[in-house]
């Protein structure tokens, strides 16, 4: 199914899509055709026609969400909340004193300690994603970095370098193309 803003996989996006399907069910009940619904709700016709068939067979309940796709989560919602609160205390509170970074491997170990469950790294990632977390990477910058010199280069020198195309000619690599002669 296509949505005007691309859809999404989070709980908020699923709730929004649920509302769109409910609107479509009400429109079907009002006698509005599938092509008109696609234009009003910004959905594809490949979604509207199956929705109409499902609505005719089972009413508005047939268009209700079936929940998140995929297998059931390994951790319950209460366990996820406990994990998130422990995560927010920081790695030092959980016993990692070397550095203050959470990694998926550390979170996997923390889940094992807290709930006596062995999960895979992808399961940890999916749990965090469902809780609303996004991947983060640290940016390591050298201490010797000269910010004013970098800004000067970007502002004054780089445009001149970028613009100069000495010896550059637009053409084709084909030997039969007149532009390459």
C-alpha positions, -999 to 999 in steps of 0.1 A, spaced: 0 0 0 12 35 -8 7 65 14 14 101 5 42 104 30 57 69 24 41 50 53 66 38 80 70 9 103 67 24 138 37 22 161 26 58 153 27 51 116 7 19 120 -19 38 141 -21 65 113 -26 38 86 -53 22 108 -72 56 107 -69 57 69 -84 22 67 -113 33 90 -119 64 69 -120 42 38 -145 19 55 -168 49 63 -164 61 27 -174 27 13 -204 28 36 -213 62 22 -212 48 -14 -180 65 -25 -162 45 -52 -127 31 -48 -111 55 -74 -125 85 -55 -113 71 -22 -78 66 -36 -77 103 -47 -90 116 -13 -69 94 9 -38 93 -13 -36 55 -14 -31 32 -43 -59 16 -62 -42 -17 -55 -50 -11 -18 -85 4 -23 -100 -25 -42 -90 -53 -18 -101 -31 11 -135 -27 -6 -138 -65 -11 -128 -71 26 -152 -44 37 -180 -60 17 -172 -94 32 -167 -84 69 -175 -48 74 -153 -23 91 -138 -50 114 -123 -67 83 -101 -36 78 -89 -35 114 -52 -38 120 -38 -73 126 -9 -59 146 27 -55 139 40 -78 111 64 -107 119 66 -130 149 55 -120 184 80 -100 203 103 -120 226 100 -94 254 67 -82 268 60 -45 269 67 -44 307 100 -60 301 109 -35 274 100 -7 297 123 -21 324 151 -25 298 147 11 286 148 25 321 179 4 329 195 16 296 188 52 305 208 48 337 239 42 316 264 14 310 283 21 343 251 14 363 250 -20 346 286 -28 352 305 -15 322 331 10 334 354 10 303 334 35 283 299 49 283 285 34 251 256 10 247 262 -16 221 238 -43 209 260 -69 225 259 -52 258 222 -48 257 219 -85 248 239 -93 279 218 -70 300 186 -87 287 201 -120 297 210 -108 332 176 -91 338 152 -116 323 172 -148 320 165 -149 282 190 -155 255 182 -134 224 201 -127 192 216 -94 183 189 -88 156 162 -94 182 178 -67 204 179 -43 175 142 -50 166 132 -45 203 150 -11 204 135 -1 170 100 -10 182 107 12 213 115 41 190 153 41 190 173 48 159 209 37 151 235 61 162 272 62 154 297 82 173 317 108 155 353 106 164 372 138 156 409 144 160 420 167 189 444 184 164 415 193 141 417 230 130 381 241 126 389 277 113 412 263 86 386 237 76 359 264 73 383 286 53 390 258 29 353 249 25 343 285 18 372 299 -4 393 271 -17 369 242 -24 346 261 -47 375 271 -69 388 235 -70 353 222 -76 346 246 -105 379 240 -124 376 212 -149 408 215 -168 409 192 -197 373 180 -190 351 178 -220 316 164 -222 313 135 -246 309 99 -252 333 69 -248 318 54 -280 342 54 -310 312 59 -334 298 89 -316 308 122 -333 312 139 -299 342 116 -291 362 127 -322 
